[in-house]
């Protein structure tokens, strides 16, 4: 067949081999070029640059990374001019020449103008300070006709005038008015509250934060309040500016959910008894009952502690002994308040 006669000629096969060789060469060149372009197989480990001098890093690693600064911040925890944050993170595997974004520790702290807090209410002053990146360290109450009104503002023991430049994040002392009448305030309920919210809650209540005691070792984010002094009670009044001491436990070790439910039940029962206008002796008996259980339960997560807590119940015979010299009828009390005090367990 004439159409396929060229298959018998040597020139055809020679040309075919040349074409195949050219295709292979083109493919190899393309793959080689792509490999070089993407730096395939040239992954490097990202060092930990945090806390190191930025100028030294840029000079030493300029061939490995393309450094791009995003921002600068002021902090006292790292040296000035050092690297504060990086992306990719340390020990990441990346290709050589990768962009590395970083935040630098500024060599001068950021400053803000001191706002004018005089004659504002304490709550208004705290909102204004927060908006300007400032904090309240302490309240000092002075004789002034307007209760909870800011009389003056102090920094480092001296009066600071509005408009004065001050380092962002600084803490101020506020002089606040006592008012002319009642100089007392209610305690805030700090129980089960996260540590980060405690100080503001205390100051908003016109009080000062006293000692902070940590019964566990953990990160700040995991601490929550489980004790406070003076002890919280919905009716307790304390003098304006008084100190409130708090004890923390870790939420990883202490069952704050169960603890919070017990506290809620106590407040609920107390509220019902007051609405029914029960006697002070009766209310004190029930309050003491709750306090005894809440104080002596462990509120831990292990099974042994939970079993111990379940066995710690409100027993009439125990309180009959405690109140043996009083006129309280323990048996009838259970019927009066229509609430079984010994039925408070963990909810599994």
Secondary structure, DSSP 8 states (H G I E B T S, - for coil): -GGGGGGG-HHHHHHHHHHHHHHHHHHHHHHHHHHHHHTTT-EEE----BTSBHHHHHHHHTTTEEEEEEEEE--SSS-TTBEEEEES-TT-EEETTEEEEEEEE-SS--EEE----TTSBHHHHHHHHHHTT-EEEEEEEE--SSTTBEEEEEETTEE--TT-EEETT-EEEEEEE--SS--EEE----TT-BHHHHHHHHHHTT-EEEEEEESS---GGGEEEEEEES---TT-EEETT-EEEEEEEETTTS-HHHHHHHHHHHHHHHHHHHHTT--HHHHHHHHHHHHHHHHH----SSHHHHHHHHH----HHHHHHHTTTS---HHHHHHHHT--TT------
